[in-house]
Amino acid sequence: MGDLFVKPQAKSGSIRRGLSPTLWHQAPVMQIMSGDLGEGFGFIDDFLTFDDASVRWLLTAATSGTTALDTAEKGGVLLLDSGAATNNQGPQIQMGGAVAACSFIPSAASKIYFETRLKLVTIGSTTVQFFAGLSEVDTTLLAAAANSSANHVGFEAINTTSVTFAAEVGGSRTADTSAGTIADGTYIKLGFLIDGVSSVTPYIDGVAGTKQTAGIPTAEVTPSLTCHSSGTTQPVMHVDWVACFQAEQISN
């Protein structure tokens, strides 16, 4: 029934602004959004409003960095501004409110769908560090130009425009270092499907990448985004929306 939210489009995995049909067509988005919580749980945040203090997201910063709603783009866009052209500095947000909390836990009986639409501005060729995906609560997710989270799944680029898709469980990491490419000022959709605890498939602009069968965390994780400078420019991440749903009939 997810096709009411993501109508399949011939010859295209991802067109227009919305969720990528190739990723979401089997997700029970409609049922969950209309109140059938027996099918799972999740959210879509289009950033028409933003409160980093208590409502949905916790903002932390590595020395510098701010968040603000963009007043120049339609439909709600959140800006994560690195705040300075200083190496390893910038903001991050994690879902959970005043104290970031994890609600998504991969399990054998679940499927977790994640996707975000974003663009990075003023990045140069080697002057940005970013992550978008699911991570354990970690207020310094990127530290010293490296991903410090021991449990995460997502996309990152550190001092490069080449995108890595990585999955890490308990500090054991599996990564595809050539999953895609980011371009300055160009929107890109980054998503993935965690199927049980046995595989995770990345999607970039609705096109499936190489499936990974290792590194899937079984600890609690939460939607997380961060944008740091690499020391030359002051990059800004424009986040159009974030969506994450876990399809699972929970017994508790």
C-alpha positions in Angstrom: 0.0 0.0 0.0 3.0 2.3 0.1 2.4 3.1 -3.6 -0.2 5.7 -2.5 2.8 7.7 -1.2 5.3 6.6 -3.8 3.5 5.9 -7.1 5.7 3.7 -9.3 7.1 5.5 -12.3 8.1 3.7 -15.5 11.8 3.8 -16.3 12.7 5.8 -13.3 13.6 4.8 -9.7 13.5 8.4 -8.4 11.9 11.4 -10.1 10.6 14.7 -8.7 11.1 15.6 -5.1 9.5 12.7 -3.1 10.4 9.3 -1.8 12.1 7.0 -4.3 9.5 4.4 -5.6 12.1 1.7 -6.0 13.1 1.9 -2.4 9.7 2.5 -0.8 7.1 0.7 -2.9 6.7 -2.2 -0.4 7.0 -0.1 2.8 3.7 0.2 4.8 4.0 4.0 4.9 0.3 4.6 4.3 -0.8 2.3 7.1 1.6 3.6 9.7 1.0 7.3 8.8 -2.8 6.7 9.1 -2.5 5.2 12.5 -2.0 1.4 12.0 0.9 1.1 14.4 0.6 -2.6 14.3 2.5 -2.5 11.0 5.5 -0.6 12.5 6.5 3.0 13.1 8.3 5.9 11.5 8.1 9.5 10.4 8.7 12.0 7.5 10.1 15.4 8.4 9.8 17.9 5.7 11.3 20.7 7.9 8.4 23.1 7.6 9.3 23.8 11.2 12.4 23.0 13.3 13.1 23.0 17.0 16.5 21.7 18.1 15.7 22.0 21.8 13.0 19.5 22.6 10.6 18.4 19.8 12.3 16.0 17.5 16.0 16.7 16.9 19.0 17.3 19.2 21.6 19.7 17.8 25.2 19.5 18.9 28.3 21.1 17.3 32.0 20.5 17.1 33.0 24.0 18.3 31.1 25.8 15.5 28.0 25.2 13.5 24.3 26.2 13.4 21.0 25.1 12.1 18.2 27.2 10.7 15.3 27.0 8.3 16.1 28.3 4.8 13.9 31.2 3.9 14.8 31.0 0.2 13.5 27.5 -0.8 10.0 26.2 -1.0 8.7 23.2 0.9 10.9 23.4 4.0 14.6 23.1 4.0 16.9 22.8 7.0 20.4 24.3 6.8 23.3 22.7 8.7 26.0 25.3 8.4 29.5 24.3 9.4 29.9 27.8 10.8 33.6 28.3 9.9 36.2 27.3 7.4 38.0 25.4 10.2 39.0 21.7 9.9 36.6 19.2 11.7 34.1 21.8 12.8 30.4 21.8 12.2 26.9 20.8 13.5 25.0 17.5 13.7 21.5 16.6 14.5 20.1 13.3 15.9 16.5 12.4 16.3 15.1 12.2 19.8 14.5 15.7 21.1 16.2 17.3 24.1 18.1 14.1 24.7 18.7 12.0 21.6 17.0 8.6 21.9 17.1 5.6 19.7 13.8 3.9 18.5 15.1 2.0 15.5 16.6 -1.4 16.2 17.3 -3.9 13.3 15.9 -7.4 14.0 15.3 -10.5 12.0 11.6 -9.7 11.8 11.9 -6.1 10.6 12.7 -4.0 7.6 14.0 -0.5 8.1 13.6 2.1 5.3 15.6 5.3 5.4 16.0 8.1 2.8 16.9 11.8 2.8 17.1 14.5 0.1 19.9 16.9 0.6 22.5 19.0 -1.1 25.9 20.3 0.0 26.9 23.8 -0.9 30.4 25.4 -0.9 32.2 22.1 -0.7 35.0 22.5 -3.2 36.7 19.2 -4.1 38.0 18.0 -0.8 36.5 20.5 1.7 33.5 18.8 3.3 32.8 16.0 5.8 29.2 14.7 6.0 27.2 11.8 7.3 23.5 10.9 6.6 21.9 7.8 7.9 21.3 5.9 11.2 23.7 5.9 14.1 23.9 5.2 17.8 23.7 8.3 20.0 27.0 9.9 19.6 27.4 13.7 20.1 30.7 13.6 18.1 29.7 11.3 15.3 32.4 12.8 13.1 35.6 13.4 15.0 39.1 14.2 13.7 37.9 13.5 10.1 36.6 10.0 10.9 33.3 8.3 11.8 33.5 7.7 15.6 30.2 5.8 15.9 30.6 2.1 16.6 27.1 1.3 15.3 25.8 3.0 12.2 24.5 2.6 8.6 24.7 5.4 6.2 26.4 7.6 3.6 29.5 9.7 4.2 32.2 11.7 2.4 35.2 12.8 4.4 37.6 15.3 2.6 36.3 14.1 -0.8 33.3 14.2 -3.1 33.3 10.4 -3.4 30.5 9.0 -1.3 31.1 5.9 0.9 28.2 3.7 2.0 29.1 2.1 5.4 27.6 -0.3 7.9 29.2 -0.9 11.2 28.3 -3.1 14.1 30.2 -3.1 17.4 33.1 -1.4 15.7 33.3 -3.9 12.8 32.8 -1.9 9.6 31.9 -2.9 6.0 32.1 -0.1 3.4 31.8 0.6 -0.3 34.0 3.6 -0.8 32.8 4.3 -4.3 29.0 4.2 -3.8 28.4 7.6 -5.5 29.5 11.2 -6.0 28.3 14.5 -4.6 28.3 17.7 -6.6 28.4 21.2 -5.1 24.9 22.6 -5.0 23.1 19.6 -6.5 20.3 17.7 -4.6 20.8 14.0 -4.2 18.6 11.3 -2.6 20.5 9.0 -0.2 18.6 6.0 1.1 18.8 2.3 2.1 16.8 -0.7 3.1 17.9 -2.9 6.1 16.4 -6.3 5.6 16.4 -8.2 8.9 19.9 -8.4 10.2 21.3 -10.1 7.1 21.5 -7.4 4.4 21.4 -3.7 3.6 21.0 -2.2 0.2 21.9 1.4 -0.6 19.9 3.6 -3.0 21.2 6.8 -4.6 18.6 8.8 -6.5 16.5 5.7 -6.4 19.0 3.4 -8.0 20.0 0.4 -5.9 23.7 -0.1 -5.2 25.7 -3.1 -4.0 24.0 -5.1 -1.3 26.1 -5.6 1.9 25.6 -8.6 4.1 27.9 -7.6 7.0 28.1 -4.7 9.5 24.4 -4.4 10.2 24.0 -3.0 13.8 21.7 -4.8 16.2 22.0 -1.9 18.7 19.6 1.0 18.9 20.2 3.7 16.2 18.6 7.0 15.3 18.4 9.2 12.2 21.5 11.4 12.2 23.0 14.1 9.9 26.2 16.0 10.2 28.2 18.5 8.2 31.8 19.6 8.9 34.3 21.7 7.2 37.6 20.2 6.0 39.4 23.5 6.7 39.2 25.5 3.5 35.6 26.4 2.9 32.4 26.8 5.1 30.1 24.0 3.7 26.4 24.0 4.3 24.1 21.0 4.1 20.6 21.7 2.8 18.2 19.0 4.1 14.9 19.0 2.2 13.4 16.0 4.1 14.2 12.9 6.1 12.1 9.7 6.2 12.6 6.6 8.3 10.2 3.7 8.9 10.6 0.3 10.6 8.1 -2.3 9.3 7.7 -4.8 12.1 4.8 -6.2 14.1 6.2 -5.5 17.6 5.0 -7.8 20.4 5.7 -5.5 23.4 
